[in-house]
Amino acid sequence: MRRKRDTQGWIDFQPSSLKLTNEYFGRYEAISRILDDTPRLLDLVHGDLQKALKSENRRRTRKGSFRITSEMVLRLSLCQVIEGLSLREVVIRVDDSCYLRRFTRIHDGPMMNYTALCRLRNAIGPETWKKLNQALAQRGVERGEVSGAKLRLDTTAVETNIHWPTDSSLLWDGYRTLGRLIRAARDIDPQSVGDRRVHLGRAKKIATTIARKTRVKGRKARDVKSLYERLIRQVESICEWAAEVVPALEQGLRSQRYGLIDHARVEGLVVDFRRFEKLTRRVIGQSTARVIEERSVPNAEKLFSIFEPHTELLKRGKAGKDIEFGHMIQIQQVDGKFITDFEVFAEKPAEPALLRPALSSHEKLFGYMPDQVTADKGYWSADHVDEIRADIELVAIPKKGRRNSLEDERELDPLFRLAQAFRAGVEGSISFLKRCLGLARCMNKGWEHYRSAVGATVVAHNLLVLARC
């Protein structure tokens, strides 16, 4: 049985005399009490971590060695978000801080390294983070710390960790990635790869030449069509090579000619070969259509990164940021800045259609509808707004476009304007999530880990809100 927590208490012999330090540690102390008072949080995390902990602790075979618990992983993950640090930085910060060691329940034991923390943190799934937030919301309702009289909604974009996608840069990404995999395969099984060369320098030179020439104002991609044709031939060649290497490696796996470690490495290489070859061929197809054939490709069919293929192009009309690459999320917040629910969308939704699901989620949590619901004009739709007016006393959503005299009167009403002032508070919370808790750009890899990162950030935000109570 894996341990969920370390029940050993520790004494603080060196309390600080600095007020600012005590306020900083007091915030963590309040969060620690909330975690201890809500055992369901640890139960949920422990359910996801049992298998991963068993595998991780098996690495420590020495008798009496330090054992990682589910509680340590949860608290370290929250500490990383609150401190706004990378995995490497957070293990150094906690390792060097007596108080953070006590908060994470590591105490004077050896600190886990960042690779172990990464594996264990990634084992906590996105649905678990959502359940953690629901458990915190339920706790707040039961204790009277969260009120459901007012509800405000807003959406925002969270970027994925990709570079600005151009046809040439995506082709170069595909070439260098398949080239790296071919070189790794050659180190293990030279016969399967053959004697051909990977021309990384040649492909990079063509890609950088295209980037430099298309950077000139007024020059378009079709002006460097011949360079694109050369680059596409290079990338097609390495895709065909990769397709030849995979069957040879699979034959080696079936014949058991690799050692134990090399066998595992080759299995991983085969998976990577198949994935990146497929994505690189998609890049070749869209580049050929856009540049060589001069056909437009719908954004929904484009691939913006071979490393984060789930990335979506978002046009929100924001000043200074016409185009973003990531996903839309919705924040559902009540009075007191507590985020009662959130959603992460694989594809950008129509905002008016989100009103009814948000109200259903609110009613499920509190047992009643809010007195008022407010959002920006992006949520406006006459049909959707009229539908919820029967259940809500005040629906403060401005209308898009021109207004008649009755609509002007409605939006100039003092109660409507007061509700819109309340709505503006969600902008501050979104700013805090992005600026202080690191949600402006998600550094986690993959769709599932992207969703988990959003969930962990929302949970950390709500813990800070409850800590103030």
Secondary structure, 3 states (H helix, E strand, C coil): CCCCCCCCCCCCCCCCCCHHHHHHHHHHHHHHHHHHHCHHHHHHHHHHHHHHHHHHHHCCCCCCCCCCCHHHHHHHHHHHHHHCCCHHHHHHHHHCCHHHHHHCCCCCCCCCCHHHHHHHHHCCCHHHHHHHHHHHHHHHHHCCCCCCCEEEEEEEEEEECCCCCCHHHHHHHHHHHHHHHHHHHHHHCHHHHCCCCCCHHHHHHHHHHHHHHHCCCCCCHHHHHHHHHHHHHHHHHHHHHHHHHHHHHHHHHHCCCCCHHHHHHHHHHHHHHHHHHHHHHHHHHHHHHHHHCCCCCCHHHCCCCCCCCCCEEEEEEECCEEEEEEEEEEEEEECCCCEEEEEEECCCCCHHHHHHHHHHHHHHHHCCCCCEEECCHHHCCHHHHHHHHCCCCEEECCCCCCCCHHHHHHHHCHHHHHHHHHHCHHHHHHHHHHHCCCCCEECCCCHHHHHHHHHHHHHHHHHHHHHHC
